[in-house]
Amino acid sequence: MNTNAVVEKKFLIPFILITSLFFLWGIANDLTNPMVLAFKKVMPRLTNVQSAMVQFAFYGGYATMALPAALFIRKYTYKWGIILGLSLYSIGALLFYPATTLKDYNFYLLSLYVLTFGLAFLETTSNPYILSMGSVSTATRRLNLSQTFNPIGSLTGMLMAQLLVIGALRSSGYTKNELLAMPQAVQEQIQSADLATISWPYIALGLLVLLMLIIIVFVKMPKRLSTVEQLPLSTTFKKLMANKRYCEGVITQVFYVGAQIMCWTFIYQYVDHLNSVRPANAQLTAVWYNMAAMILFLIGRAGATFAMKYIIAAKLMFYYAIAGVLFTAGAIILPGIAGLYSLILVSFAMSLMFPTIYGVALRNMGEEAKIGSAGLVMAIVGGALLPLIQASIIDIGGGGFADRLFMGYIPEVNISFILPLICLSIVAIYSYRSFKIHLK
């Protein structure tokens, strides 16, 4: 049993402030996931792949900016990394205003891209900062504790998406064919109203982030928490590349984030397909099921934080990963609502994975953790690339969700979850290798 304090008293205020940032980027993540379907409703000519470009732009920003962010905080301080991250986050969110004025889908993608420049700075800074706030033996537990507030932000984002966007879209009251059959002027009127509906929650979020920026500017925070001498950059890269546990962790993080984003994005299409064969008075609301998944995610992460006091993190992640593979298989092969319930349970299994992969990969690192952190944040590009592949599978037979059946009864939208299943299998392999080989 590990009896060291998870958070030492001297780090309490910085810990609380940085943990609040996990909440803020959780809002952005899960306010954005439903926008894949929202834009397809508002702009009915978009294909599933085109609408999934929302995720490509959002998570592509991480891959672009993570390494520059790491180099920035290596040269300056954690605080300045946070300030720049909050600034970019706010600018990206506020760019939704001109995007709405121009009614340009590509401008929305650009806005999300800039917004995630900020999130890349925040994640690259916050994760190693939290790991360094105390004993190495409690670092992964500490990061899991901070990351517990991320799904609370995610739940807030989902609720905003449903109440302020999805539930308020005028386009939702019509089928694609009905919208396209309307006079052009009516189509444009509905589209303008719906684009404004999509945009104003982001604009409000941008103003909230500005307020947080002001607070951070005026609060004194430690410049550096490490007394280890900074290595030359070339030496740091060589050490990282020679560390198999780290390199495998980065690869695993790519697949984990891909699995997470696919499960939380395409649950909307999964539910839409179920609704296509249900009567009008028995329609399902995808956001409520996604929120149920997020609640399970929160419970799973909080439970894992406690369980790590007794079970080493890598071994616990292996058990969760095996459960995730089984639940994903259920989402593929189980018909109807049973498959949806199985898909929801995948979130419980995924709950500890991001911070645990992060903590295991960076364990016992000194100053090189700052650059190492960039690799793990860049791995979030999995959330940009893999949903496009899943959308391509859904598009195999056409623009619908069940244009082609596999094995005689499994629709395209179900079979597309073979990708998250593969991803979670990779997490299971990394977990096993970590506690059997790397951490011995």
N, C-alpha and C positions, 0 to 999 in steps of 0.2 A: 504494500500500500504506500502511495506517495503522499507524505504529510506536508510538503512545502506549500506555502501560500500561492494560490493561483495568481493573485494580483497583490503586489506589495503596496503598503500604505503610501509610500513616497511617489508611486506612479498612478495613484487613483484618479486624480483630475485629468491628466493626459489620457489615461485609459478610457474614461467616460467620454471625453470629447472625440477621440478617434473612433470609439465604438459607435457614436452617433452617426458617423459617416457611413458605416455599414448599412444603417437604416436608410440613409438618403439614396445610396445607389441601388438598394433593393427596390425602392419606389420606381426609379427609372427603368430597371430591368423588367419589372412585371406590369408596368404601365405600357411598355413597348411590345411585349409578346403578343397581346391580342390585336395589335395594329396590323399584323400580317393579314388577318381576316377582315379587319375594319377597312383597310384600303381596298381590298378586293371587292367589298360591298359598295364602297363609294365610287370606285373606278372599275366598273364591272368588266371592262375589256382586258384587265390584267390577268395573266395566267397565274397558276399557283407558284411557279418559279419566280415570276416578276414580283409578286407580292411578298415572297420570301426574301427579296432583296432588302427588306426592312432589317432583317436579322443580319444580313451580310454587311450592311452599312453600320449597324449598331455594334456588332462584335468585331468587325474589321478594324474599327478605331482602336481597339485594344492592341491588336497586332502591330499597328502602325506606330503607336506612341509609347508602348511599354518600355522599350529600351531607352529612347530619349529621356523618359521620366526617371529611369534608374540612374542614368548618367548625370541628370540634373541634381538629384538628391545626394548622389555621391560627392558632387562638387560643393553643393550648398548645404541645406539642412532639410530635415523632415518637414518642418513647419513651412518652409518656402515651397516645398513640393505640394503640400496640402493647399496652400493659398493659390498656386497656379492651377491645380486640379479643380478647385471650386470655381475659379474664374472661367475656365473653359467649359465646365459643366453648365454654368449659368448662361454663357453666351450661346451655346448650342441649343439650349431650351428656348431662349428668347428668339432665336432665329426662326422658330415656328411662325412668328407673326408675319414676316415678309413672305415666307413660304405659302401661307394662306392667301395673302394678297395676290401672289403670282399664280396660285392654283397649279403649282408645278411639283409633280411627284418627285422628280430628281432633287429639287431644293429641299424637300422633306428628308430625303436620304442624306443629303449633305449636312443638314442640321443635326441629324442623329449621329453622323460621323464625327462632327466637332464635339458634340456632347460627350461621346465616349472617349475622346482625347482626355477630357477631364476625369472621367471615371478611371482611365488607365493610370493617370497620375495618382489618384486617390488610392487605388488598389495596390499599386507598386510601392507606395509609401506606407500605407496603413498596415498591411500584413506583416512585413518584417519589423515594423515599429512595435506592434503588439507582441510578436514573438520575443523581442528583446527586453520586454518589461518584466524582468524577473528571472527565476531559475530556468535553466534549460530543460530540466526534468518536467516542468509544468507548461512548457511553451505551447505544445499542441493543444492541451486543455484550454489554455488561455485564449488561443486563437479560435477554438470552437465556441468558447463563451462569447467572445466578441461577435463572431459570425452568427450566433443565435439571433442577434438583432437584425440581421439581413433579411431573413424570411418574414419578420414583422413588417419591415419596409415593403417586402414583396406583397404581403397581404394587403397593405394599404394601396399599393399600386394596382393590384387586381380589382379592389373595390372601386377605386377611381375609374378604372377602365370600364367596368360594368355600369356603374351608376351615372358617370359623366360622359361616357363615350358610346360604348356598344348599345346600351339601352336607350340612348337618345338619338341614334342615327335614323334619319328619315328613310335612308336607303334600305334599312332592315325590313321595312314593311312591304317591300316589293321583291319579286324574283329578278334575276339577271335579265331575262327576256322582257319582262314588264318594263324595267327601267329603259332598256334600249329601244323599246317601241314608243316611248314618250316623245313628244316634240322636243327639239334641241333646247329650246329656251327653258322648258320645265326641268329637263335633265340638269342644265347648268345651275338653275336655282337650287335644286336639291343638293347638288354637289357642293356648291358654295357654302350652304348651311352646314353640311356634314363636315367639311374640311375645317370650318371654324370650331365645330364641336370637338374634333380631334385635337385641335391646336391649343385651346385655352388652358387645359390642365398642365400642359408642358410649360406654358408661359407663367402660370402661377407657381409651378415648381421652380422655374428659373429665379423668380423673386425670392422664394424661400431659401434657395441656395445662396443667394446674395447676402441674406441676413446671416446665415451661418458663416459666410466668409468674413463678415465684419466682426463677429464674435471671436473667430480664430485669430484674426489680426491683432486683437487687443489682449489676448490671453498669453501669458508667458509659458513657453514650453521648452523642454530640454533640447539643446541643439543636437547633441549626439549622445547615445546611450552606450556606445562601445568605446573602450579604451584601446582596442586592438589597432596596431599601426596599419594604415591603409596600404594595400599592395598595389603595385603598378597594374594598370588595366590589362595588359597582355598576360601577366601572371595570373590574374583573377580568372580570365577566360580559360586559360590552360587548366587551372585547378578544377573549374566547373566541368569542363569537357572530360576530364579524367575521372570524375565522380559518377560512377554508374547509377547509383541510387538517385542522384539528381537528374541525370539525363533521362532515365526511364520515367522519373516522376513528371518531367515536362511532357513527354509523349503521352503518358497516361492522362495528364490533365487536359490535353487536347480532346481526347475521346470522352472523358468524363463531362466536360463542359458541353460538348456536342450532344451527349445523351440528355443532359439536363434541359438544354434549350429545345431540343426536339420534343421531349415529353411535355414541356410546358407550352410549347407553341402549337403543336398539332393535335392536342387534346380538343381544340376548338373545331378542327375539321372532323375529328373522330366523333364528336357529339353531333355536329351537323349531319353526318352520315346516319347516325342513329335516328335523328329527328326526321329524316326523309321517309322513314317507314312507320312513324308514330303519328297518331291522330293529332289534330290541332290543339285539343285540350290536354294533351299529355306530352307537350314539347319540353325538352330538357334545356337548362340554361348552363352553358359551358363554364362560365366564370365561377358559378357556385361550386362546380366539381373541381375546378382548378384551385379554388380557395380551400376546399377540403384537402386537396393534395398538399397545399402549402402548410396547412395546420399540422398534417402528419409529418411534413418535413421539419417543422419547428419542434414538434415533440421528439422526433428522432434525433435531432441535433442536440437538444437539451439532455436527452437520455444518454447520448453518447458521451457528452462532456462529463457526466457523472460516472458512467461505466469505465471511462479511461483511468479512473482512480484505481481500478482493480484489474483491467485487461489492457495490454499494450495496444496502442492505437492501430498499428498495422494489422494485427490479428482481428481486432474488432471490425475494421473496415473490410476484411476478407469475408466475414460472416454477413455483413450488410450487402456486399457485392453479389454474393451467391443468391441472397434473397431477391435482389434487384433483377438478376437474370431470370429467375423463375416468374416473378411478377410480370416482367416484360413479355415473356413467352405467353402468359395468360392473356395479355392485352391483344396478342396476335391471334391466338387460336380460339379463345372463348367468344361465343356469339353474344350480341346484344349488350345489356347492361352489365353482365358479369365481366365482360372484357373491359368495360369502362372502370369498374371497381378495381380490377387488377392493375390498370394503368395508374389509377390514383395511388395505389399502394407502392408503386415504384418510387414515389417521392420520399416515402419513409426510408427506403433503402439507400437513396442517394444522399440523405441529409448530412452525413458526416464527411462526405468524400472530398469536397474542395479544400476545406481547411486541413484535413488530415493528410492528403497528398502533399499539400503545401508544407506542413510541419515536418513530415517524414523526409521530404526531399531536401529541405534546408537545415535539417538537424545538425547541430554541432558546427555550423558555419560561423565565421566571424564577419569581417567587413565584406567578404565576397557574397554574403547573403543579399546585399543591395542589388548587385547585378544579377544574382541568381533569382531574385524575386521577379525581375523583368521577364526572364524566360517563362516563369510560371504564369505571369499575367498575359504574356504574348500567347500562351497556350489557349487563352480564351477565344482565339481565332477559330477553334473548333465549333464554337457557337455561330460563327459566320458561314463556315463552309458546309458542315454536315447537314443543316436544315435544307440547304439548296439541293443536296443529293436526295434527301427524303422527299422533298417536293417533286423532284423529277420522277421518283417512283410512283407518287400519287398521280402524276400526269401521264403515266404510261399509256393508259387507254383513252385519255381525253381530259377535259377540264373538270370533270366531276370527281367524286371520291370512291365510286364503285363501278367504273366503266369496264373493268376487267376483274374477274374472280380467279383466285388461285386455289388449287385443290378443290375446286367446285363450289366453295362457299366463303373463302376469305377475301374480302374486298381489298383494293389497292391501299386504302388508308390504313387498314390493319396490318397488311404485310409490310408496309413501310417501316414499322417499328422493329423490323429485324436489325436496323442500324443501331438504335439504342441498345438492343440486346448484345450486339457485338461489342459495343463500347463498354458496357458494364462487365463483360467477360474480361476485357483487357484490364479493367480496374481490379478485378479479382486476381488476375495473374500477378500484377504489380504488388498487391497487398501480400500475397503469399510469398513472393520473392523477398519482400522487405523484411518480414519477420523471420523467415527461414535462412536468409543469406545476408542481406545488407546490414541488418541491425544486430547481428550476433556479436 
